């Protein structure tokens, strides 16, 4: 007797770890993600079958955007001046975040 438990399952993948500005709530909580489809055997992903299209998803408000133009490309220059702990914009000369008080 042979049992095969497998199939194709979607899996959300972070494309990169750079935070971007959310067009809805204005916080630096947007990540570039995509949904890939994997062949799974016994609920373990073995290999990718289909690569998904990238999209932007806000971790704060949950909004999803498939438009990667202004939000994606304009925030790459601004990412150096953002607090890594709270996501608030900072002046380049700041050594401590004025919002959360942690060193940057």
Beta strands, then each sheet from edge to edge (+ up, - down):
strand 1: 6-14
strand 2: 30-41
strand 3: 44-50
strand 4: 55-58
strand 5: 64-65
sheet 1: 1+ 2- 3+
sheet 2: 1+ 2- 4+ 5-
end
